[in-house]
Amino acid sequence: AKVALSLHNNTLEVHELTGRDSSSVSQVDLPGHRHDIRSLALSSDDTMLLSTSHTQVKLWNPRSGACLRTLASDYGLCAMFTPGNRHAVVGTKTGGLHLIDIGAATLYHTEEAHDGAVWSLAALKDDSGFVSGSADHTVKFWEYELVQEGEGGEEPSNEA
């Protein structure tokens, strides 16, 4: 007899059962997260979905469900796309803000923003920046700053 198992780490295994013994016949790793998903962010044009978990940020095509890119990261708790959808911000359990270049699929800067977990991010209505809320009981306002290529990319500056 054969049995298929769907494991908590997104692995699908097929085992052959013979008497009291079993042997693995095949194994498939699925493209999802290996840990609980903590946040989702949809780009403003609905063409990209970002998900965060314990050790990864994943970028998805929401129409096909295909995982486009996977990045190593700290424990992501919240996320948002910046105006234009070329960058994203991820708030982490350690109080950092990860800045991600979507096109290059790189985490290019981490700002040590708070002394506690960053639980929430919200874009400012005028698209000039965003707000972060933390377990350290602070709310900080961040302003986007355009930096020329070679100077470190687009980074927020804290105005709190």
C-alpha positions as CSV (number, residue, x, y, z in Angstrom):
1,A,0.0,0.0,0.0
2,K,1.1,3.6,-0.5
3,V,0.3,6.6,1.6
4,A,0.8,10.3,0.8
5,L,1.8,12.7,3.7
6,S,1.6,16.4,3.7
7,L,4.0,17.6,6.3
8,H,4.1,20.9,8.3
9,N,7.2,22.1,6.4
10,N,5.4,22.0,3.0
11,T,6.9,18.8,1.9
12,L,4.8,16.1,0.3
13,E,6.1,12.5,0.8
14,V,4.8,9.2,-0.6
15,H,5.7,6.1,1.4
16,E,5.4,2.4,0.4
17,L,4.0,0.3,3.3
18,T,5.1,-3.3,3.5
19,G,4.1,-5.1,6.6
20,R,5.5,-3.1,9.6
21,D,8.0,-1.3,7.5
22,S,7.8,1.8,5.3
23,S,10.1,3.4,2.8
24,S,10.0,6.8,1.1
25,V,9.1,6.4,-2.6
26,S,9.1,10.1,-3.5
27,Q,9.3,13.6,-2.1
28,V,8.2,17.0,-3.4
29,D,9.0,20.3,-1.8
30,L,6.3,22.9,-2.4
31,P,7.1,26.6,-2.9
32,G,5.4,27.9,0.2
33,H,6.9,29.1,3.5
34,R,8.4,26.7,5.9
35,H,6.9,28.5,8.9
36,D,3.7,30.4,9.6
37,I,2.9,33.3,7.3
38,R,2.7,36.5,9.4
39,S,1.8,39.1,6.8
40,L,0.7,39.8,3.3
41,A,1.0,42.9,1.1
42,L,-0.5,43.4,-2.3
43,S,1.1,45.8,-4.8
44,S,-1.1,48.8,-5.8
45,D,-1.4,47.4,-9.3
46,D,-2.3,43.9,-8.0
47,T,0.6,42.2,-10.0
48,M,2.7,41.2,-7.0
49,L,2.0,39.7,-3.6
50,L,4.6,39.7,-0.8
51,S,4.4,37.3,2.2
52,T,6.6,37.2,5.3
53,S,7.4,34.4,7.7
54,H,9.9,33.4,10.3
55,T,13.0,33.3,8.0
56,Q,11.8,34.4,4.5
57,V,10.1,37.0,2.4
58,K,8.4,35.6,-0.7
59,L,7.2,37.4,-3.8
60,W,4.3,35.8,-5.7
61,N,2.3,36.3,-8.8
62,P,-1.2,36.5,-7.3
63,R,-3.0,35.5,-10.6
64,S,-1.0,32.3,-11.1
65,G,0.0,31.5,-7.6
66,A,3.6,31.1,-8.7
67,C,6.4,31.9,-6.2
68,L,8.7,34.4,-8.1
69,R,11.4,35.0,-5.6
70,T,12.4,34.0,-2.1
71,L,14.7,36.1,0.2
72,A,16.2,35.3,3.5
73,S,15.1,37.8,6.2
74,D,14.5,38.2,9.9
75,Y,11.2,37.3,11.3
76,G,8.8,39.5,9.3
77,L,5.6,40.7,11.0
78,C,4.2,43.3,8.6
79,A,4.9,44.5,5.1
80,M,4.0,47.1,2.5
81,F,5.0,48.2,-1.0
82,T,6.3,51.7,-1.5
83,P,4.7,53.9,-4.1
84,G,5.5,52.7,-7.6
85,N,5.8,49.1,-6.3
86,R,9.6,49.0,-7.0
87,H,10.5,48.6,-3.3
88,A,8.9,47.1,-0.2
89,V,9.3,47.5,3.6
90,V,9.1,44.6,6.0
91,G,8.8,45.2,9.8
92,T,10.6,42.6,11.9
93,K,10.3,41.0,15.3
94,T,13.7,42.4,16.2
95,G,12.5,46.0,15.6
96,G,14.2,46.4,12.2
97,L,12.8,47.7,8.9
98,H,14.0,45.6,5.9
99,L,14.1,47.6,2.6
100,I,13.7,45.3,-0.4
101,D,14.4,46.1,-4.1
102,I,11.7,44.1,-5.9
103,G,13.3,44.1,-9.3
104,A,16.7,42.9,-8.1
105,A,15.1,40.7,-5.4
106,T,17.5,41.9,-2.8
107,L,17.2,43.0,0.8
108,Y,19.5,46.1,0.4
109,H,19.2,47.8,3.8
110,T,18.0,47.1,7.4
111,E,17.2,50.1,9.5
112,E,17.3,49.5,13.3
113,A,14.0,51.3,13.8
114,H,12.5,50.3,17.1
115,D,13.5,48.6,20.4
116,G,10.6,46.1,20.1
117,A,8.8,44.2,17.4
118,V,7.4,46.3,14.5
119,W,3.8,45.2,14.4
120,S,2.4,47.6,11.8
121,L,3.2,49.7,8.8
122,A,0.9,52.2,7.1
123,A,1.6,54.4,4.1
124,L,1.0,58.2,4.4
125,K,-1.9,59.4,2.3
126,D,0.4,61.8,0.2
127,D,2.9,58.9,-0.6
128,S,5.7,60.9,1.0
129,G,6.5,58.1,3.5
130,F,5.0,55.7,6.1
131,V,4.4,55.1,9.7
132,S,5.6,52.2,11.9
133,G,4.1,51.0,15.1
134,S,6.0,48.9,17.6
135,A,5.9,46.8,20.8
136,D,8.2,49.4,22.3
137,H,5.1,51.7,22.5
138,T,6.3,54.1,19.9
139,V,4.9,55.3,16.5
140,K,7.5,56.6,14.1
141,F,7.0,58.6,10.9
142,W,9.4,57.9,8.0
143,E,9.9,60.0,4.9
144,Y,11.1,58.6,1.6
145,E,14.3,60.1,0.3
146,L,15.5,59.5,-3.3
147,V,19.2,58.8,-3.4
148,Q,21.3,58.6,-6.5
149,E,22.4,55.1,-7.7
150,G,25.6,54.2,-6.0
151,E,24.7,56.1,-2.8
152,G,22.9,53.2,-1.2
153,G,19.5,53.2,-2.9
154,E,16.1,54.6,-1.7
155,E,16.1,54.7,2.1
156,P,13.6,56.2,4.5
157,S,14.7,58.9,6.9
158,N,13.2,59.0,10.4
159,E,11.3,62.2,11.2
160,A,9.9,61.0,14.6
